[in-house]
């Protein structure tokens, strides 16, 4: 639970600040002339925050009785799968 509170303490205020600054009622014309990299950056920051929450909870439950070698092997497999998917997504 302390990890969850620590993550929430970082992600919560970040999400509030980002969402309030981009909220249509606060800045109604923000995305009218917005360049794609700024929109992409906003999405990436939200993705990282969500991913941090999911990873913290999955690791706490999944790694309780698992050896570090098994976890490293599984992460290696996931890395290879992620690289393959990324390559396939951007190749012709």
N, C-alpha and C positions, 0 to 999 in steps of 0.2 A: 503493500500500500504506500510506503514512503516514495517509491519510484514514481508511482502514478501521480501522487500529489506534486512531486517535483516537476514532472513533465507538464502537468496541468498548469502549474504556476508559470511555466515558460510559454506554453502554447496558447493558453487561454487569453492572456493579455495581447499576445501577438495577433491572434485571430480577431479579437475585438478591434484593435487599432487598424488592421488591414481592412476589415469589413466596414467599419464606420467611415474610413477615408474613401472607400470606393462605393459607398451606398448611393443609389440613384437619387434619393431625396436630398442628400448632402451635396453631391456633385452630379447634377442631372446630365451634363454633357461630357462627362469624363471619357466615355468610350466613343464619342463621335469622331474624334480625330486622333485616337490613341494608336500608337504604333504597336505592332504585334509583339515585339520583345517585352514590352512592359506588361502586357496581358499574360504572356507566357511566364514571366518572373513571378507574378502574383499567383498563378496556378502552381508553380513549382514550390513556392514557399508553403502553400496550403498542403500540398502533397507531402512535403517533408515533415510538417507538423503531425499530420495524420499517421504517417508511416512510423514516426517515433513512438506514438502511443501504441500502435498495434505491435510493433516489435518488442516493446517493453513487456507487454502482457503475454505475448506468445513465448518469449524466452523464459519468463518466470515459471510458467506452467510446464513447458516442454523440457526444460533443462534440469528439472528437479532431480531426476534419477538417471540422467544420461551422461555418459562419459564425454569429456571434451573432444576426444578423437572422433567420435561419432558426429558430434555437432559440427566440427570443422569439415568433415567429409560431406555432410548434408549441405552446408553453406557453399562448399565448392561446387556441388552439383547444381544448386540453385544459381550460382554465379554463371556457370556454363550455360544453363538454360536461358538465363536472362540475356547473355551475350548473343546466343543463337537467335532468340526472338528479336533482339534489336537489329541484328544483321539482316535477318529476313524482312523485317519491316521497312528497312531503308534500301534494300537492294532491288534491282530491277527484276 
